[in-house]
Amino acid sequence: MALPLALADLHWLRAETEQIAGDDGPVPARADVVIVGGGYVGGATAFWLARRGVAAVLVERRGISTGATGRNAGFIAPGLGMAFAEAAARYGAGGALERLAFTRLGRDLALRLIEELAIECALEAQGGLTLAASAEEWAGLRASGEALRAAGAPVEILGREEIAQHLHVPVPDLFHGALYNPETLLVNPALLNNAVVRAAQGLGARVYPHTDVLSLAEEPDGRITVETSRGEVSAGHVVLATNAWTPLLAGYFKDRIAPVRGQIFATEPAPPVFRRAMSTNYGYEYWSQRADGAIVLGGGRWSVPDRDEGYYAEEINPAVQEALHRFLTATFPALAGVRVARRWSGIMGFSRDGYPFIGPMPGRPRLLVAAGYTGHGGPYFAIAGKCIAELIVEGRSEVSIESYALDRELN
């Protein structure tokens, strides 16, 4: 099935000439596991279950990889989504290091999937720079870098002169210093997820795109009835891999996960400027220049009063898009004439404390959730899917997910 016109201009999906073919007709009456959501986490969960001999039923309200997975910036960057020093202040150094280790494991597992399945997903092991756009941000980055280095993390603290090694142009006056993380990967996320879903199908998973989930209901024997637009299926376990949409299916998350709209654009091929993936302004801007010369830039939510929070509509916000363009061309004058080729938005699920929820619902062990990645899902998806699969099949996950418990105290 060819991509609908509404999706054909999405940057990462242009490389896919055909959507993933799903099962025709109604959903089956019974299934061991039903996964709701056909993005990164749903695809990984289906794959790891299939590897363990469980052929899950995956339902997705539209095409596979057409939500946030096919609309992000293509980073797989281990990290905490906040300065390490801030995380250490919240959770203690041990807790922050445990969370960091989880994302590093997730990055390694994603790379292993790419290698083992021979996935062609425009992988680039560029490494990444976190640039300080103010003296305050630089002080925080330095403190984080020193703590990370003391803990053995492979980061480098760079002064202005050292940033020059990572650019093809002079270092802008805006930047005071940076942290360099050599483990940051870049991918085409739609190609990556589609390949994982196809691998799961090859192992027996059944995929039903364009299938809405209308409700979930407990059965007397503990199973869960999933009412969909293509019929009802009785499931032994249900996995909500629905990120920002999770509160719409599980009211427990109403005050725990909120939708946030991210704005991104991709330029036409530009002269070489960036050697690394980059972010700045506390993560409010993030970008990379890919092998084809295109620059993919996201962020800019600070430029509007509501910061694009609370939206489920994937609409372009002209004010944010304009702020992104101003940032790129004013900060890097060599790009003043670059033309934007495509603009898009995607809905992220932000958790209240910045970390995802991974595990069973309190009091409902057959309903599991993996959601709330706060714009940082790249290093989580593979390991979150594996942990959920292990919980279902083996009753426990190999890696501790206590920090991501659904009923944890949020601070």
Secondary structure, DSSP 8 states (H G I E B T S, - for coil): ----HHHHT-TGGGG-SS------SS--SEEEEEEE--SHHHHHHHHHHHHTT---EEE-SSSTT-SGGGTS--EE--S-SS-HHHHHHHHHHHHHHHHHHHHHHHHHHHHHHHHHTT--S--B---EEEEESSHHHHHHHHHHHHHHHHTT---EEEEHHHHGGGBSS---TT--EEEEETT-EE--HHHHHHHHHHHHHHTT-EEE-S--EEEEEE-TTS-EEEEETTEEEEEEEEEE--GGGHHHH-GGGTTTEEEEEEEEEEES---S-BSSEEEETTTTEEEEE-TTS-EEEEE-GGGSTTTTBT--S----HHHHHHHHHHHHHH-GGGTT--EEEEEEEEEEEETTSS-EEEEETTEEEEEEEE--TT--TTTHHHHHHHHHHHHHHSS-SS--GGG-TT----
